[in-house]
């Protein structure tokens, strides 16, 4: 069940505990806390809870269902969010699997598409954004684990996709994202995150300063992700509780 308006202190408490864990992970890996962005996965949670999260300091939100996000974040239903957005206080990322027929709606709503996982989708977004004044931020999704169903499968595929993104002026490469395998085996989880990090280093040689964001790590594995180089962790239940 989503948190309700009366649970504001609970969100603050969860964020406080989460912050302690993030800082500890940074200390273990010799990293700076300011190098890690926190994206709150707000899917299935109502507007009131998101307002509480914003007032608690969250600035970045992620959704994975186009219609749910379009309804919840419409200017009619959530004008306050767009007031904050205009002030530069909040941003909205799409983190789910994007169908091409939903691409037009997605680019009108989201600041970044994190799950760019196939060439046809790059082409669709590239054509739809050709007249944009500000390019759409995109992350390429890399398939780093056998249990993952989406993402580019090889580093060669990733290079090809990067070339394609750079051919469209309406798109701006911002980094890579991945999902670790659903397992308790830390070695496998760490290996998936390390694979993304190493691939980003290879891409950096070809496209310098184009891959600042490594979106990897969720509620169950974000500490390992930070230790392996993540710059953005996607956290849902550890902030909002179970759905």
C-alpha positions in Angstrom: 0.0 0.0 0.0 1.3 3.5 -0.8 2.1 5.9 2.0 -0.6 8.5 2.7 -0.4 12.1 3.6 -0.1 11.2 7.3 3.1 9.3 6.7 5.3 12.3 5.8 7.6 11.6 8.8 8.0 8.0 7.7 9.3 9.2 4.3 11.7 11.5 6.1 12.8 8.7 8.4 13.3 6.3 5.4 15.3 9.0 3.6 17.5 9.5 6.7 18.3 5.8 7.0 18.9 5.6 3.2 21.2 8.5 3.3 23.3 6.8 6.0 23.7 3.7 3.8 24.6 5.8 0.8 27.3 7.7 2.7 28.7 4.4 4.1 28.9 2.9 0.6 30.7 6.0 -0.6 33.2 5.8 2.2 33.9 2.2 1.6 34.6 2.8 -2.1 36.4 6.2 -1.7 33.8 8.1 -3.5 32.1 11.5 -2.8 28.5 11.6 -1.8 27.7 14.4 -4.2 28.6 12.2 -7.1 25.6 10.0 -6.5 22.1 11.1 -7.6 19.0 9.6 -5.9 16.1 8.9 -8.2 12.8 8.1 -6.4 10.8 5.4 -8.2 7.3 6.8 -7.7 5.3 4.3 -9.8 2.0 3.2 -8.2 2.3 6.0 -5.6 -0.2 8.9 -5.6 0.4 12.6 -6.1 0.1 13.3 -2.3 3.0 11.0 -1.5 5.2 12.5 -4.3 4.4 16.0 -2.8 5.7 14.7 0.5 8.8 13.4 -1.1 9.5 16.7 -2.8 9.1 18.5 0.5 11.5 16.0 2.1 14.2 16.9 -0.5 13.7 14.5 -3.4 14.3 16.3 -6.8 14.3 13.4 -9.2 11.5 10.9 -9.9 11.2 7.9 -12.1 8.1 6.3 -13.7 7.8 3.1 -15.8 4.3 3.3 -17.2 3.4 5.9 -19.7 -0.3 6.1 -19.1 0.0 6.1 -15.3 2.6 8.9 -15.4 0.6 10.9 -18.0 -2.5 10.8 -15.7 -0.7 11.4 -12.5 1.6 14.1 -13.7 -0.8 16.0 -16.0 -0.8 19.7 -15.5 -4.4 19.5 -14.5 -3.9 16.8 -11.8 -0.5 17.9 -10.6 0.1 21.6 -11.4 2.5 22.0 -8.4 5.0 19.5 -9.9 5.3 21.6 -13.0 5.7 24.7 -11.0 8.6 23.0 -9.3 9.8 21.8 -12.7 9.8 25.3 -14.1 11.9 26.4 -11.2 14.4 23.7 -11.9 13.6 21.9 -8.6 12.4 18.6 -10.0 12.9 16.3 -13.0 11.0 13.3 -14.3 12.7 10.2 -15.9 11.1 7.3 -17.8 12.7 4.0 -16.6 10.4 1.4 -18.1 10.2 -0.3 -21.4 9.0 2.2 -24.0 6.8 1.1 -26.9 7.3 3.1 -30.1 3.6 4.1 -30.2 4.0 5.7 -26.8 7.1 7.6 -27.8 5.4 10.9 -28.7 3.6 11.0 -25.3 6.9 10.1 -23.5 9.0 12.9 -25.0 6.3 15.5 -24.1 6.4 14.4 -20.4 9.8 13.2 -19.4 13.2 15.0 -19.1 15.1 11.8 -19.8 14.4 8.3 -21.3 16.6 5.9 -19.4 15.6 2.7 -21.2 16.8 3.2 -24.8 17.2 -0.5 -25.7 16.8 -0.9 -29.5 17.7 0.9 -32.7 14.1 1.3 -33.9 13.3 3.3 -30.7 16.3 5.5 -31.2 15.1 6.3 -34.8 11.6 7.0 -33.5 12.8 9.3 -30.8 15.3 10.9 -33.1 12.6 11.8 -35.7 10.1 13.0 -33.1 12.7 15.3 -31.5 14.2 16.8 -34.7 12.7 20.2 -34.0 13.4 20.4 -30.3 15.2 23.5 -29.0 16.6 21.4 -26.1 17.7 17.9 -26.9 16.0 15.0 -25.1 18.4 13.3 -22.6 18.7 9.5 -23.2 20.5 6.6 -21.5 21.4 3.5 -23.4 20.2 0.3 -21.6 22.9 -2.4 -21.5 22.0 -6.1 -21.0 24.5 -7.1 -18.3 22.7 -10.1 -16.8 21.0 -13.2 -18.1 17.8 -12.5 -16.1 17.4 -9.1 -17.8 15.0 -9.2 -20.7 15.9 -5.9 -22.4 18.9 -3.8 -23.4 21.7 -4.0 -25.9 23.3 -7.4 -25.7 27.0 -6.7 -26.7 29.4 -3.9 -26.5 29.5 -3.7 -30.3 25.7 -3.2 -30.2 26.2 -0.4 -27.7 28.8 1.3 -29.9 26.4 1.1 -32.9 23.6 2.5 -30.8 25.8 5.4 -29.6 26.7 6.3 -33.2 23.0 6.3 -34.0 22.1 8.6 -31.0 24.8 11.1 -32.1 23.3 11.2 -35.6 20.1 12.8 -34.2 20.5 16.5 -33.0 17.3 16.2 -31.0 18.9 13.5 -28.7 21.6 13.9 -26.2 23.5 10.9 -24.8 23.7 11.2 -21.1 24.9 7.8 -20.0 24.1 4.1 -19.5 21.7 2.1 -17.4 21.3 -1.5 -16.4 19.5 -3.9 -14.1 21.4 -6.5 -12.1 20.2 -10.1 -12.0 17.6 -11.0 -9.5 19.8 -13.1 -7.3 21.3 -13.1 -3.8 24.7 -13.9 -5.4 26.7 -10.8 -4.8 29.4 -11.9 -7.2 26.9 -12.0 -10.1 25.4 -8.6 -9.1 28.8 -7.0 -8.8 29.8 -8.4 -12.1 26.8 -6.9 -13.9 27.5 -3.5 -12.5 31.2 -3.7 -13.3 30.4 -4.7 -16.8 28.4 -1.5 -17.3 31.1 0.6 -15.7 33.8 -0.9 -18.0 31.6 -0.4 -21.1 31.2 3.2 -20.2 34.9 3.6 -20.0 35.2 2.1 -23.5 32.5 4.4 -24.9 34.3 7.4 -23.2 37.3 6.7 -25.4 35.2 7.1 -28.6 32.8 9.8 -27.4 34.6 11.8 -24.7 32.5 13.5 -21.9 29.3 11.9 -23.2 28.5 9.3 -20.5 28.4 11.0 -17.1 25.4 9.0 -15.8 25.6 5.4 -14.9 22.1 4.5 -13.7 22.4 1.2 -11.8 21.3 0.0 -8.4 17.9 -0.4 -6.8 16.6 -0.8 -3.2 18.1 -4.3 -2.9 21.5 -3.7 -4.4 22.3 0.0 -4.5 25.2 -0.3 -2.1 27.0 -2.7 -4.4 26.2 -0.5 -7.3 27.8 2.6 -5.7 30.9 0.6 -4.9 31.1 -0.4 -8.6 30.7 3.1 -10.0 27.0 4.0 -10.1 26.2 7.7 -10.3 22.4 7.3 -10.1 20.5 4.8 -7.9 16.8 4.1 -8.6 15.1 3.6 -5.3 11.4 2.8 -4.7 10.5 0.7 -1.7 13.3 2.0 0.5 11.7 5.5 0.2 8.0 4.8 -0.2 7.6 1.4 1.3 6.1 -1.7 -0.5 3.2 -1.1 -2.9 
